[in-house]
Amino acid sequence: MREAQLYKPLGNGKVECLACARRCKIPPGLHGFCGVRWNIGGKLYLMVYGLISAIAVDPIEKKPLYQFNPGSMVLSVSTFGCNWMCKFCQNYDISQRRLLEGFHVTPDMLVELAQSYGAQGITYTYNEPTIFIEYAHDAGVLARKNGLFNTFVTNGYFTDEAIDMLSKFLDAATVDIKGNADPKFLRRYCGVPSPDPIFHALEELKRKGIFIEVTDLVVPQVGDDLAQARKLCRWIVEHLGPDTPVHFLRFHPDYELLNLPWTPIETLEEHAKIAKEEGLKYVYIGNVPGHPLEHTYCPNCGKIVIKRYGFDILEVNLTEDNRCMYCGAKINIGGKVWPTWKLENRFRYIPIASLTRYVRIDISSIAKRS
Protein backbone atom coordinates (compact mmCIF):
# COMPACT_ATOMS: atom_id res chain seq x y z
CA MET A 1 0.00 0.00 0.00
CA ARG A 2 1.09 3.60 -0.62
CA GLU A 3 -0.47 6.97 0.16
CA ALA A 4 -2.23 8.25 -2.93
CA GLN A 5 -1.29 11.52 -4.59
CA LEU A 6 -4.61 12.27 -6.25
CA TYR A 7 -6.91 13.24 -3.40
CA LYS A 8 -7.80 16.15 -1.15
CA PRO A 9 -9.08 16.35 2.45
CA LEU A 10 -12.64 17.54 2.99
CA GLY A 11 -12.63 17.89 6.78
CA ASN A 12 -13.79 15.56 9.57
CA GLY A 13 -11.48 12.88 8.21
CA LYS A 14 -13.29 12.64 4.88
CA VAL A 15 -11.35 12.78 1.59
CA GLU A 16 -12.20 13.28 -2.08
CA CYS A 17 -10.46 10.98 -4.55
CA LEU A 18 -9.27 12.78 -7.67
CA ALA A 19 -8.22 9.77 -9.76
CA CYS A 20 -11.39 9.41 -11.82
CA ALA A 21 -14.46 11.42 -12.71
CA ARG A 22 -16.55 9.78 -9.98
CA ARG A 23 -14.61 11.91 -7.47
CA CYS A 24 -15.65 9.61 -4.62
CA LYS A 25 -16.01 11.31 -1.25
CA ILE A 26 -14.79 8.70 1.22
CA PRO A 27 -15.26 8.64 5.01
CA PRO A 28 -12.57 7.08 7.23
CA GLY A 29 -12.43 3.28 7.11
CA LEU A 30 -14.15 3.03 3.73
CA HIS A 31 -13.13 2.85 0.07
CA GLY A 32 -14.19 4.43 -3.19
CA PHE A 33 -16.24 2.80 -5.94
CA CYS A 34 -13.16 1.02 -7.33
CA GLY A 35 -12.60 -0.84 -4.06
CA VAL A 36 -8.85 -0.28 -3.88
CA ARG A 37 -8.50 3.37 -2.81
CA TRP A 38 -9.13 3.50 0.96
CA ASN A 39 -9.42 6.27 3.50
CA ILE A 40 -7.25 5.33 6.45
CA GLY A 41 -7.12 7.87 9.23
CA GLY A 42 -8.04 10.77 6.96
CA LYS A 43 -5.51 9.89 4.25
CA LEU A 44 -6.23 8.13 0.96
CA TYR A 45 -4.19 5.02 0.23
CA LEU A 46 -3.76 2.98 -2.92
CA MET A 47 -3.96 -0.43 -1.31
CA VAL A 48 -2.88 -2.36 -4.42
CA TYR A 49 0.28 -0.33 -5.09
CA GLY A 50 2.71 -2.89 -6.52
CA LEU A 51 0.22 -5.76 -6.24
CA ILE A 52 -0.35 -7.39 -9.62
CA SER A 53 -3.33 -9.55 -10.60
CA ALA A 54 -2.15 -10.42 -14.12
CA ILE A 55 0.99 -9.96 -16.17
CA ALA A 56 2.14 -11.09 -19.63
CA VAL A 57 3.97 -9.94 -22.74
CA ASP A 58 1.86 -9.68 -25.88
CA PRO A 59 1.64 -7.80 -29.20
CA ILE A 60 0.64 -4.14 -28.99
CA GLU A 61 -2.04 -4.91 -31.58
CA LYS A 62 -3.92 -6.81 -28.87
CA LYS A 63 -4.69 -3.57 -26.97
CA PRO A 64 -5.66 -2.67 -29.75
CA LEU A 65 -3.08 -0.09 -30.82
CA TYR A 66 -2.60 -0.49 -34.56
CA GLN A 67 -0.80 2.75 -35.36
CA PHE A 68 1.39 3.30 -32.32
CA ASN A 69 4.71 1.44 -32.51
CA PRO A 70 3.15 -1.34 -34.60
CA GLY A 71 4.87 -4.70 -34.37
CA SER A 72 6.18 -4.03 -30.87
CA MET A 73 5.77 -6.18 -27.76
CA VAL A 74 4.42 -4.80 -24.50
CA LEU A 75 4.45 -5.98 -20.92
CA SER A 76 0.77 -5.91 -19.91
CA VAL A 77 -0.11 -5.55 -16.24
CA SER A 78 -3.15 -5.06 -14.00
CA THR A 79 -4.41 -4.94 -10.42
CA PHE A 80 -7.89 -5.74 -9.10
CA GLY A 81 -10.89 -3.38 -9.11
CA CYS A 82 -12.47 -0.90 -11.52
CA ASN A 83 -14.34 2.41 -11.54
CA TRP A 84 -16.99 1.03 -13.92
CA MET A 85 -19.35 -1.93 -13.54
CA CYS A 86 -19.73 -3.15 -17.13
CA LYS A 87 -22.18 -6.06 -17.29
CA PHE A 88 -20.29 -7.49 -20.29
CA CYS A 89 -16.71 -7.23 -18.99
CA GLN A 90 -14.51 -10.03 -20.31
CA ASN A 91 -12.07 -9.44 -17.44
CA TYR A 92 -14.76 -9.37 -14.73
CA ASP A 93 -12.80 -11.79 -12.53
CA ILE A 94 -10.18 -9.04 -12.20
CA SER A 95 -12.16 -5.84 -12.58
CA GLN A 96 -15.25 -6.65 -10.56
CA ARG A 97 -13.47 -8.20 -7.57
CA ARG A 98 -12.45 -5.67 -4.93
CA LEU A 99 -9.47 -7.63 -3.67
CA LEU A 100 -6.54 -6.10 -1.82
CA GLU A 101 -4.00 -8.63 -2.96
CA GLY A 102 -1.68 -9.60 -5.78
CA PHE A 103 1.85 -10.56 -6.75
CA HIS A 104 4.32 -8.08 -5.27
CA VAL A 105 6.04 -6.28 -8.16
CA THR A 106 7.79 -2.95 -7.55
CA PRO A 107 8.17 -0.40 -10.36
CA ASP A 108 11.85 -1.41 -10.65
CA MET A 109 10.89 -5.06 -10.99
CA LEU A 110 8.25 -4.22 -13.60
CA VAL A 111 10.76 -2.40 -15.79
CA GLU A 112 13.30 -5.20 -15.36
CA LEU A 113 10.69 -7.78 -16.40
CA ALA A 114 9.78 -5.76 -19.50
CA GLN A 115 13.40 -5.55 -20.56
CA SER A 116 14.27 -9.17 -19.78
CA TYR A 117 11.30 -10.50 -21.78
CA GLY A 118 12.05 -8.36 -24.83
CA ALA A 119 9.21 -5.85 -24.54
CA GLN A 120 9.58 -2.34 -25.96
CA GLY A 121 6.91 -0.85 -23.71
CA ILE A 122 4.55 -1.34 -20.78
CA THR A 123 0.77 -1.36 -21.07
CA TYR A 124 -1.46 -0.82 -18.03
CA THR A 125 -4.58 -2.81 -18.88
CA TYR A 126 -7.04 -5.66 -18.08
CA ASN A 127 -8.69 -3.54 -15.38
CA GLU A 128 -9.00 0.26 -15.40
CA PRO A 129 -5.47 1.63 -14.85
CA THR A 130 -6.67 5.01 -13.59
CA ILE A 131 -7.52 3.44 -10.24
CA PHE A 132 -3.85 2.50 -9.72
CA ILE A 133 -2.48 5.62 -11.40
CA GLU A 134 0.19 6.35 -8.75
CA TYR A 135 1.76 2.94 -9.34
CA ALA A 136 1.51 3.36 -13.12
CA HIS A 137 3.14 6.79 -12.79
CA ASP A 138 6.11 5.53 -10.79
CA ALA A 139 6.64 2.57 -13.11
CA GLY A 140 6.03 4.69 -16.21
CA VAL A 141 8.55 7.40 -15.30
CA LEU A 142 11.16 4.73 -14.65
CA ALA A 143 10.23 2.92 -17.88
CA ARG A 144 10.79 6.08 -19.92
CA LYS A 145 14.22 6.57 -18.34
CA ASN A 146 15.06 3.07 -19.54
CA GLY A 147 13.90 3.61 -23.12
CA LEU A 148 10.47 1.99 -22.81
CA PHE A 149 7.18 3.58 -23.82
CA ASN A 150 3.94 3.51 -21.79
CA THR A 151 0.35 2.96 -22.89
CA PHE A 152 -3.06 2.76 -21.20
CA VAL A 153 -6.08 0.67 -22.15
CA THR A 154 -8.71 2.79 -20.46
CA ASN A 155 -12.32 3.89 -20.31
CA GLY A 156 -11.04 7.48 -20.28
CA TYR A 157 -13.11 8.48 -17.25
CA PHE A 158 -10.41 10.88 -16.05
CA THR A 159 -10.16 14.04 -14.00
CA ASP A 160 -7.94 16.94 -15.08
CA GLU A 161 -5.69 16.08 -12.14
CA ALA A 162 -5.27 12.55 -13.46
CA ILE A 163 -4.50 13.81 -16.97
CA ASP A 164 -1.81 16.09 -15.58
CA MET A 165 -0.21 13.07 -13.91
CA LEU A 166 -0.56 10.97 -17.06
CA SER A 167 1.18 13.62 -19.12
CA LYS A 168 4.36 12.96 -17.11
CA PHE A 169 4.77 9.42 -18.46
CA LEU A 170 2.04 8.25 -20.84
CA ASP A 171 2.81 7.97 -24.56
CA ALA A 172 -0.39 6.49 -25.98
CA ALA A 173 -3.87 5.38 -24.95
CA THR A 174 -6.56 3.12 -26.29
CA VAL A 175 -9.76 4.75 -25.06
CA ASP A 176 -12.50 2.11 -24.92
CA ILE A 177 -15.86 3.69 -25.63
CA LYS A 178 -18.85 1.39 -25.09
CA GLY A 179 -22.08 1.22 -27.06
CA ASN A 180 -21.36 4.26 -29.25
CA ALA A 181 -21.17 6.41 -26.08
CA ASP A 182 -24.96 6.30 -25.84
CA PRO A 183 -25.74 7.86 -22.40
CA LYS A 184 -28.65 5.47 -21.79
CA PHE A 185 -26.46 2.46 -22.55
CA LEU A 186 -23.67 3.69 -20.30
CA ARG A 187 -26.01 4.31 -17.38
CA ARG A 188 -27.72 0.92 -17.63
CA TYR A 189 -24.86 -1.38 -18.55
CA CYS A 190 -21.75 0.37 -17.16
CA GLY A 191 -23.03 2.35 -14.19
CA VAL A 192 -21.69 5.60 -15.67
CA PRO A 193 -23.82 8.77 -15.32
CA SER A 194 -22.56 10.50 -18.48
CA PRO A 195 -19.95 10.17 -21.25
CA ASP A 196 -19.04 13.86 -20.97
CA PRO A 197 -15.88 13.30 -18.86
CA ILE A 198 -14.60 10.88 -21.52
CA PHE A 199 -14.96 13.42 -24.30
CA HIS A 200 -13.28 16.08 -22.19
CA ALA A 201 -10.44 13.69 -21.38
CA LEU A 202 -9.95 12.79 -25.05
CA GLU A 203 -9.50 16.46 -25.94
CA GLU A 204 -7.06 16.98 -23.08
CA LEU A 205 -5.03 13.86 -23.91
CA LYS A 206 -4.78 15.08 -27.50
CA ARG A 207 -3.71 18.52 -26.31
CA LYS A 208 -1.00 16.94 -24.13
CA GLY A 209 0.46 15.13 -27.15
CA ILE A 210 -0.59 11.62 -26.12
CA PHE A 211 -1.28 9.36 -29.12
CA ILE A 212 -4.92 8.24 -29.13
CA GLU A 213 -6.77 5.36 -30.72
CA VAL A 214 -10.49 5.02 -30.01
CA THR A 215 -12.29 1.70 -29.72
CA ASP A 216 -16.05 1.32 -29.68
CA LEU A 217 -17.55 -1.93 -28.40
CA VAL A 218 -20.69 -2.43 -30.48
CA VAL A 219 -23.17 -4.38 -28.36
CA PRO A 220 -26.03 -5.84 -30.42
CA GLN A 221 -29.63 -4.89 -29.66
CA VAL A 222 -28.74 -2.53 -26.78
CA GLY A 223 -25.63 -0.59 -27.87
CA ASP A 224 -25.56 -0.44 -31.66
CA ASP A 225 -27.64 2.63 -32.52
CA LEU A 226 -26.38 3.99 -35.84
CA ALA A 227 -27.43 7.56 -35.11
CA GLN A 228 -25.28 7.48 -31.96
CA ALA A 229 -22.43 5.98 -34.01
CA ARG A 230 -22.61 8.84 -36.48
CA LYS A 231 -22.69 11.38 -33.67
CA LEU A 232 -19.61 9.78 -32.10
CA CYS A 233 -17.67 9.66 -35.37
CA ARG A 234 -18.51 13.27 -36.16
CA TRP A 235 -17.29 14.33 -32.72
CA ILE A 236 -14.00 12.46 -33.20
CA VAL A 237 -13.39 14.12 -36.56
CA GLU A 238 -14.19 17.60 -35.23
CA HIS A 239 -12.32 17.35 -31.90
CA LEU A 240 -9.53 14.80 -32.40
CA GLY A 241 -9.05 14.94 -36.15
CA PRO A 242 -9.80 12.65 -39.12
CA ASP A 243 -6.43 10.87 -38.70
CA THR A 244 -7.57 9.33 -35.39
CA PRO A 245 -7.69 5.52 -35.68
CA VAL A 246 -11.11 4.12 -34.70
CA HIS A 247 -11.86 0.44 -34.04
CA PHE A 248 -15.36 -1.04 -33.97
CA LEU A 249 -15.10 -4.14 -31.80
CA ARG A 250 -17.29 -7.21 -32.02
CA PHE A 251 -19.10 -8.04 -28.78
CA HIS A 252 -19.18 -11.59 -27.49
CA PRO A 253 -21.50 -12.72 -24.67
CA ASP A 254 -19.79 -12.61 -21.28
CA TYR A 255 -20.34 -12.01 -17.56
CA GLU A 256 -23.94 -10.81 -17.08
CA LEU A 257 -24.85 -10.38 -20.76
CA LEU A 258 -24.76 -14.01 -21.80
CA ASN A 259 -28.25 -13.62 -23.28
CA LEU A 260 -27.05 -11.45 -26.17
CA PRO A 261 -25.56 -12.80 -29.42
CA TRP A 262 -22.24 -11.93 -31.00
CA THR A 263 -22.39 -8.64 -32.90
CA PRO A 264 -23.36 -9.36 -36.51
CA ILE A 265 -20.47 -8.53 -38.82
CA GLU A 266 -22.90 -6.58 -40.99
CA THR A 267 -23.60 -4.27 -38.02
CA LEU A 268 -19.88 -3.58 -37.62
CA GLU A 269 -19.57 -2.89 -41.33
CA GLU A 270 -22.44 -0.39 -41.13
CA HIS A 271 -20.57 1.39 -38.33
CA ALA A 272 -17.37 1.44 -40.40
CA LYS A 273 -19.27 2.83 -43.39
CA ILE A 274 -20.65 5.66 -41.27
CA ALA A 275 -17.17 6.42 -39.88
CA LYS A 276 -15.77 6.78 -43.38
CA GLU A 277 -18.71 8.92 -44.48
CA GLU A 278 -17.97 11.26 -41.58
CA GLY A 279 -14.36 11.60 -42.75
CA LEU A 280 -12.35 9.20 -40.58
CA LYS A 281 -9.32 7.94 -42.49
CA TYR A 282 -8.32 4.90 -40.43
CA VAL A 283 -11.28 2.67 -39.61
CA TYR A 284 -10.97 -0.88 -38.27
CA ILE A 285 -13.18 -3.81 -37.38
CA GLY A 286 -11.88 -5.78 -34.39
CA ASN A 287 -12.42 -9.30 -33.09
CA VAL A 288 -13.13 -10.58 -36.61
CA PRO A 289 -9.88 -12.25 -37.75
CA GLY A 290 -9.46 -12.15 -41.51
CA HIS A 291 -11.75 -9.16 -42.11
CA PRO A 292 -10.41 -6.66 -44.71
CA LEU A 293 -10.74 -3.85 -42.15
CA GLU A 294 -8.00 -5.36 -40.00
CA HIS A 295 -5.49 -3.76 -42.39
CA THR A 296 -4.18 -0.20 -42.43
CA TYR A 297 -4.88 1.43 -45.78
CA CYS A 298 -3.22 4.53 -47.20
CA PRO A 299 -5.89 7.27 -47.16
CA ASN A 300 -4.39 8.72 -50.34
CA CYS A 301 -4.02 5.76 -52.72
CA GLY A 302 -6.00 3.08 -50.92
CA LYS A 303 -3.22 0.49 -50.90
CA ILE A 304 -2.54 -1.70 -47.84
CA VAL A 305 0.40 -0.30 -45.87
CA ILE A 306 0.12 -2.70 -42.92
CA LYS A 307 -1.48 -6.10 -43.55
CA ARG A 308 -2.75 -8.04 -40.53
CA TYR A 309 -4.42 -11.24 -39.46
CA GLY A 310 -5.65 -11.05 -35.89
CA PHE A 311 -2.78 -9.72 -33.77
CA ASP A 312 -0.16 -10.66 -36.36
CA ILE A 313 1.37 -8.35 -38.94
CA LEU A 314 1.86 -10.12 -42.28
CA GLU A 315 3.29 -7.33 -44.42
CA VAL A 316 4.55 -3.76 -44.04
CA ASN A 317 4.62 -1.33 -46.98
CA LEU A 318 5.96 1.77 -45.26
CA THR A 319 9.19 3.72 -45.56
CA GLU A 320 11.33 4.33 -42.48
CA ASP A 321 9.67 7.73 -42.01
CA ASN A 322 6.19 6.14 -42.09
CA ARG A 323 5.21 7.02 -45.64
CA CYS A 324 3.23 4.87 -48.05
CA MET A 325 5.64 2.98 -50.31
CA TYR A 326 3.23 3.31 -53.23
CA CYS A 327 2.41 7.03 -53.26
CA GLY A 328 4.59 8.64 -50.57
CA ALA A 329 1.68 9.88 -48.44
CA LYS A 330 2.42 10.32 -44.73
CA ILE A 331 0.66 7.74 -42.54
CA ASN A 332 -0.36 8.60 -38.97
CA ILE A 333 2.01 6.27 -37.13
CA GLY A 334 3.12 7.08 -33.59
CA GLY A 335 6.71 5.96 -33.09
CA LYS A 336 7.93 3.40 -35.63
CA VAL A 337 7.29 -0.05 -37.01
CA TRP A 338 9.32 -2.45 -34.90
CA PRO A 339 11.13 -5.35 -36.60
CA THR A 340 9.72 -7.70 -33.96
CA TRP A 341 6.58 -7.87 -36.15
CA LYS A 342 8.44 -10.56 -38.06
CA LEU A 343 8.64 -12.86 -35.03
CA GLU A 344 6.50 -15.96 -35.28
CA ASN A 345 5.22 -15.45 -31.73
CA ARG A 346 5.14 -12.16 -29.78
CA PHE A 347 3.42 -13.63 -26.73
CA ARG A 348 5.53 -14.39 -23.66
CA TYR A 349 4.33 -16.18 -20.54
CA ILE A 350 5.78 -14.78 -17.32
CA PRO A 351 5.95 -17.27 -14.40
CA ILE A 352 5.26 -14.51 -11.91
CA ALA A 353 4.47 -16.93 -9.06
CA SER A 354 8.04 -18.19 -9.15
CA LEU A 355 9.53 -14.69 -9.28
CA THR A 356 7.86 -12.96 -6.33
CA ARG A 357 5.49 -13.49 -3.42
CA TYR A 358 1.71 -13.15 -3.32
CA VAL A 359 0.51 -10.57 -0.79
CA ARG A 360 -2.92 -10.23 0.85
CA ILE A 361 -3.88 -7.19 2.90
CA ASP A 362 -6.10 -7.80 5.93
CA ILE A 363 -9.12 -5.52 5.66
CA SER A 364 -9.96 -5.86 9.35
CA SER A 365 -6.59 -4.39 10.29
CA ILE A 366 -7.32 -1.40 8.06
CA ALA A 367 -10.54 -0.65 9.93
CA LYS A 368 -8.68 -0.64 13.23
CA ARG A 369 -6.07 1.83 11.93
CA SER A 370 -8.72 4.28 10.74
C-alpha positions in Angstrom: 0.0 0.0 0.0 1.1 3.6 -0.6 -0.5 7.0 0.2 -2.2 8.3 -2.9 -1.3 11.5 -4.6 -4.6 12.3 -6.2 -6.9 13.2 -3.4 -7.8 16.2 -1.1 -9.1 16.4 2.5 -12.6 17.5 3.0 -12.6 17.9 6.8 -13.8 15.6 9.6 -11.5 12.9 8.2 -13.3 12.6 4.9 -11.3 12.8 1.6 -12.2 13.3 -2.1 -10.5 11.0 -4.5 -9.3 12.8 -7.7 -8.2 9.8 -9.8 -11.4 9.4 -11.8 -14.5 11.4 -12.7 -16.6 9.8 -10.0 -14.6 11.9 -7.5 -15.6 9.6 -4.6 -16.0 11.3 -1.2 -14.8 8.7 1.2 -15.3 8.6 5.0 -12.6 7.1 7.2 -12.4 3.3 7.1 -14.2 3.0 3.7 -13.1 2.9 0.1 -14.2 4.4 -3.2 -16.2 2.8 -5.9 -13.2 1.0 -7.3 -12.6 -0.8 -4.1 -8.8 -0.3 -3.9 -8.5 3.4 -2.8 -9.1 3.5 1.0 -9.4 6.3 3.5 -7.2 5.3 6.4 -7.1 7.9 9.2 -8.0 10.8 7.0 -5.5 9.9 4.2 -6.2 8.1 1.0 -4.2 5.0 0.2 -3.8 3.0 -2.9 -4.0 -0.4 -1.3 -2.9 -2.4 -4.4 0.3 -0.3 -5.1 2.7 -2.9 -6.5 0.2 -5.8 -6.2 -0.3 -7.4 -9.6 -3.3 -9.5 -10.6 -2.2 -10.4 -14.1 1.0 -10.0 -16.2 2.1 -11.1 -19.6 4.0 -9.9 -22.7 1.9 -9.7 -25.9 1.6 -7.8 -29.2 0.6 -4.1 -29.0 -2.0 -4.9 -31.6 -3.9 -6.8 -28.9 -4.7 -3.6 -27.0 -5.7 -2.7 -29.7 -3.1 -0.1 -30.8 -2.6 -0.5 -34.6 -0.8 2.8 -35.4 1.4 3.3 -32.3 4.7 1.4 -32.5 3.1 -1.3 -34.6 4.9 -4.7 -34.4 6.2 -4.0 -30.9 5.8 -6.2 -27.8 4.4 -4.8 -24.5 4.5 -6.0 -20.9 0.8 -5.9 -19.9 -0.1 -5.5 -16.2 -3.1 -5.1 -14.0 -4.4 -4.9 -10.4 -7.9 -5.7 -9.1 -10.9 -3.4 -9.1 -12.5 -0.9 -11.5 -14.3 2.4 -11.5 -17.0 1.0 -13.9 -19.3 -1.9 -13.5 -19.7 -3.2 -17.1 -22.2 -6.1 -17.3 -20.3 -7.5 -20.3 -16.7 -7.2 -19.0 -14.5 -10.0 -20.3 -12.1 -9.4 -17.4 -14.8 -9.4 -14.7 -12.8 -11.8 -12.5 -10.2 -9.0 -12.2 -12.2 -5.8 -12.6 -15.3 -6.7 -10.6 -13.5 -8.2 -7.6 -12.4 -5.7 -4.9 -9.5 -7.6 -3.7 -6.5 -6.1 -1.8 -4.0 -8.6 -3.0 -1.7 -9.6 -5.8 1.8 -10.6 -6.7 4.3 -8.1 -5.3 6.0 -6.3 -8.2 7.8 -3.0 -7.5 8.2 -0.4 -10.4 11.8 -1.4 -10.6 10.9 -5.1 -11.0 8.2 -4.2 -13.6 10.8 -2.4 -15.8 13.3 -5.2 -15.4 10.7 -7.8 -16.4 9.8 -5.8 -19.5 13.4 -5.5 -20.6 14.3 -9.2 -19.8 11.3 -10.5 -21.8 12.1 -8.4 -24.8 9.2 -5.8 -24.5 9.6 -2.3 -26.0 6.9 -0.9 -23.7 4.6 -1.3 -20.8 0.8 -1.4 -21.1 -1.5 -0.8 -18.0 -4.6 -2.8 -18.9 -7.0 -5.7 -18.1 -8.7 -3.5 -15.4 -9.0 0.3 -15.4 -5.5 1.6 -14.8 -6.7 5.0 -13.6 -7.5 3.4 -10.2 -3.8 2.5 -9.7 -2.5 5.6 -11.4 0.2 6.3 -8.8 1.8 2.9 -9.3 1.5 3.4 -13.1 3.1 6.8 -12.8 6.1 5.5 -10.8 6.6 2.6 -13.1 6.0 4.7 -16.2 8.6 7.4 -15.3 11.2 4.7 -14.7 10.2 2.9 -17.9 10.8 6.1 -19.9 14.2 6.6 -18.3 15.1 3.1 -19.5 13.9 3.6 -23.1 10.5 2.0 -22.8 7.2 3.6 -23.8 3.9 3.5 -21.8 0.3 3.0 -22.9 -3.1 2.8 -21.2 -6.1 0.7 -22.2 -8.7 2.8 -20.5 -12.3 3.9 -20.3 -11.0 7.5 -20.3 -13.1 8.5 -17.2 -10.4 10.9 -16.1 -10.2 14.0 -14.0 -7.9 16.9 -15.1 -5.7 16.1 -12.1 -5.3 12.5 -13.5 -4.5 13.8 -17.0 -1.8 16.1 -15.6 -0.2 13.1 -13.9 -0.6 11.0 -17.1 1.2 13.6 -19.1 4.4 13.0 -17.1 4.8 9.4 -18.5 2.0 8.3 -20.8 2.8 8.0 -24.6 -0.4 6.5 -26.0 -3.9 5.4 -24.9 -6.6 3.1 -26.3 -9.8 4.7 -25.1 -12.5 2.1 -24.9 -15.9 3.7 -25.6 -18.8 1.4 -25.1 -22.1 1.2 -27.1 -21.4 4.3 -29.3 -21.2 6.4 -26.1 -25.0 6.3 -25.8 -25.7 7.9 -22.4 -28.6 5.5 -21.8 -26.5 2.5 -22.5 -23.7 3.7 -20.3 -26.0 4.3 -17.4 -27.7 0.9 -17.6 -24.9 -1.4 -18.6 -21.7 0.4 -17.2 -23.0 2.4 -14.2 -21.7 5.6 -15.7 -23.8 8.8 -15.3 -22.6 10.5 -18.5 -19.9 10.2 -21.3 -19.0 13.9 -21.0 -15.9 13.3 -18.9 -14.6 10.9 -21.5 -15.0 13.4 -24.3 -13.3 16.1 -22.2 -10.4 13.7 -21.4 -9.9 12.8 -25.0 -9.5 16.5 -25.9 -7.1 17.0 -23.1 -5.0 13.9 -23.9 -4.8 15.1 -27.5 -3.7 18.5 -26.3 -1.0 16.9 -24.1 0.5 15.1 -27.2 -0.6 11.6 -26.1 -1.3 9.4 -29.1 -4.9 8.2 -29.1 -6.8 5.4 -30.7 -10.5 5.0 -30.0 -12.3 1.7 -29.7 -16.1 1.3 -29.7 -17.6 -1.9 -28.4 -20.7 -2.4 -30.5 -23.2 -4.4 -28.4 -26.0 -5.8 -30.4 -29.6 -4.9 -29.7 -28.7 -2.5 -26.8 -25.6 -0.6 -27.9 -25.6 -0.4 -31.7 -27.6 2.6 -32.5 -26.4 4.0 -35.8 -27.4 7.6 -35.1 -25.3 7.5 -32.0 -22.4 6.0 -34.0 -22.6 8.8 -36.5 -22.7 11.4 -33.7 -19.6 9.8 -32.1 -17.7 9.7 -35.4 -18.5 13.3 -36.2 -17.3 14.3 -32.7 -14.0 12.5 -33.2 -13.4 14.1 -36.6 -14.2 17.6 -35.2 -12.3 17.4 -31.9 -9.5 14.8 -32.4 -9.0 14.9 -36.2 -9.8 12.6 -39.1 -6.4 10.9 -38.7 -7.6 9.3 -35.4 -7.7 5.5 -35.7 -11.1 4.1 -34.7 -11.9 0.4 -34.0 -15.4 -1.0 -34.0 -15.1 -4.1 -31.8 -17.3 -7.2 -32.0 -19.1 -8.0 -28.8 -19.2 -11.6 -27.5 -21.5 -12.7 -24.7 -19.8 -12.6 -21.3 -20.3 -12.0 -17.6 -23.9 -10.8 -17.1 -24.8 -10.4 -20.8 -24.8 -14.0 -21.8 -28.3 -13.6 -23.3 -27.0 -11.4 -26.2 -25.6 -12.8 -29.4 -22.2 -11.9 -31.0 -22.4 -8.6 -32.9 -23.4 -9.4 -36.5 -20.5 -8.5 -38.8 -22.9 -6.6 -41.0 -23.6 -4.3 -38.0 -19.9 -3.6 -37.6 -19.6 -2.9 -41.3 -22.4 -0.4 -41.1 -20.6 1.4 -38.3 -17.4 1.4 -40.4 -19.3 2.8 -43.4 -20.7 5.7 -41.3 -17.2 6.4 -39.9 -15.8 6.8 -43.4 -18.7 8.9 -44.5 -18.0 11.3 -41.6 -14.4 11.6 -42.7 -12.3 9.2 -40.6 -9.3 7.9 -42.5 -8.3 4.9 -40.4 -11.3 2.7 -39.6 -11.0 -0.9 -38.3 -13.2 -3.8 -37.4 -11.9 -5.8 -34.4 -12.4 -9.3 -33.1 -13.1 -10.6 -36.6 -9.9 -12.3 -37.7 -9.5 -12.2 -41.5 -11.7 -9.2 -42.1 -10.4 -6.7 -44.7 -10.7 -3.8 -42.2 -8.0 -5.4 -40.0 -5.5 -3.8 -42.4 -4.2 -0.2 -42.4 -4.9 1.4 -45.8 -3.2 4.5 -47.2 -5.9 7.3 -47.2 -4.4 8.7 -50.3 -4.0 5.8 -52.7 -6.0 3.1 -50.9 -3.2 0.5 -50.9 -2.5 -1.7 -47.8 0.4 -0.3 -45.9 0.1 -2.7 -42.9 -1.5 -6.1 -43.5 -2.7 -8.0 -40.5 -4.4 -11.2 -39.5 -5.7 -11.0 -35.9 -2.8 -9.7 -33.8 -0.2 -10.7 -36.4 1.4 -8.4 -38.9 1.9 -10.1 -42.3 3.3 -7.3 -44.4 4.5 -3.8 -44.0 4.6 -1.3 -47.0 6.0 1.8 -45.3 9.2 3.7 -45.6 11.3 4.3 -42.5 9.7 7.7 -42.0 6.2 6.1 -42.1 5.2 7.0 -45.6 3.2 4.9 -48.1 5.6 3.0 -50.3 3.2 3.3 -53.2 2.4 7.0 -53.3 4.6 8.6 -50.6 1.7 9.9 -48.4 2.4 10.3 -44.7 0.7 7.7 -42.5 -0.4 8.6 -39.0 2.0 6.3 -37.1 3.1 7.1 -33.6 6.7 6.0 -33.1 7.9 3.4 -35.6 7.3 -0.1 -37.0 9.3 -2.5 -34.9 11.1 -5.3 -36.6 9.7 -7.7 -34.0 6.6 -7.9 -36.2 8.4 -10.6 -38.1 8.6 -12.9 -35.0 6.5 -16.0 -35.3 5.2 -15.4 -31.7 5.1 -12.2 -29.8 3.4 -13.6 -26.7 5.5 -14.4 -23.7 4.3 -16.2 -20.5 5.8 -14.8 -17.3 6.0 -17.3 -14.4 5.3 -14.5 -11.9 4.5 -16.9 -9.1 8.0 -18.2 -9.1 9.5 -14.7 -9.3 7.9 -13.0 -6.3 5.5 -13.5 -3.4 1.7 -13.2 -3.3 0.5 -10.6 -0.8 -2.9 -10.2 0.8 -3.9 -7.2 2.9 -6.1 -7.8 5.9 -9.1 -5.5 5.7 -10.0 -5.9 9.4 -6.6 -4.4 10.3 -7.3 -1.4 8.1 -10.5 -0.7 9.9 -8.7 -0.6 13.2 -6.1 1.8 11.9 -8.7 4.3 10.7 
